[in-house]
């Protein structure tokens, strides 16, 4: 089953195409996500998301979607269970 799922994922990845959207910044992606999901959440959740997006946008202002893959969390954040 895992091999089938991996094959499905590889097929989807192989079907990806580079477009103008490939270089979206954090705020653009977050707003697109908000628009796509706002009908499924409460108004308070949407307001909280917007606040988080506003605050995080400053941190990610110079990072495109393609550049986000280069970001690495601090080891102290990834090894919290140890």
C-alpha positions in Angstrom: 0.0 0.0 0.0 2.8 2.4 0.8 4.5 1.7 -2.5 1.2 2.5 -4.3 0.8 5.7 -2.4 4.4 6.7 -3.2 3.8 6.0 -6.8 0.6 8.1 -6.8 2.6 11.0 -5.1 5.4 10.7 -7.7 2.8 10.8 -10.5 1.3 14.0 -9.1 4.7 15.6 -8.6 5.6 14.7 -12.2 2.5 16.4 -13.4 3.4 19.8 -11.8 4.1 22.6 -14.2 6.1 25.7 -13.7 4.0 28.8 -14.0 3.9 32.5 -12.9 2.5 31.2 -9.6 5.8 29.4 -8.9 7.4 32.5 -7.4 4.5 33.7 -5.1 5.5 35.2 -1.8 4.2 34.1 1.6 1.5 36.7 1.8 0.1 35.8 -1.7 0.0 32.1 -0.9 -1.6 32.7 2.5 -4.3 34.9 1.1 -5.0 32.4 -1.7 -5.3 29.7 1.0 -7.6 31.9 3.1 -9.9 32.5 0.1 -10.0 28.8 -0.8 -10.9 27.7 2.8 -12.8 30.6 4.3 -16.2 29.0 3.7 -15.2 26.1 6.0 -14.2 28.1 9.1 -15.7 30.5 11.6 -15.4 34.2 11.3 -13.2 34.4 14.4 -10.8 31.8 13.0 -10.6 33.8 9.8 -9.8 36.9 11.7 -7.1 35.1 13.7 -5.6 33.7 10.4 -5.5 37.2 8.9 -3.7 38.5 12.0 -1.2 35.7 11.8 -0.7 36.2 8.1 -0.1 39.9 8.6 2.5 39.3 11.4 4.3 36.5 9.6 4.4 38.4 6.3 7.0 40.7 7.7 9.2 37.7 8.6 8.8 36.0 5.2 8.8 39.2 3.1 11.9 38.3 1.1 11.1 34.6 0.7 9.3 33.2 -2.3 7.6 29.9 -2.3 10.5 28.3 -4.0 12.9 29.8 -1.5 10.8 28.6 1.5 12.2 25.1 1.0 15.6 26.5 1.9 14.4 27.6 5.4 15.4 25.2 8.2 13.9 25.3 11.7 16.3 25.7 14.6 17.3 22.3 16.0 15.8 23.2 19.4 12.4 23.3 17.7 12.7 20.0 15.9 14.1 18.0 18.8 11.6 19.0 21.4 10.7 15.4 22.3 14.2 14.5 23.4 
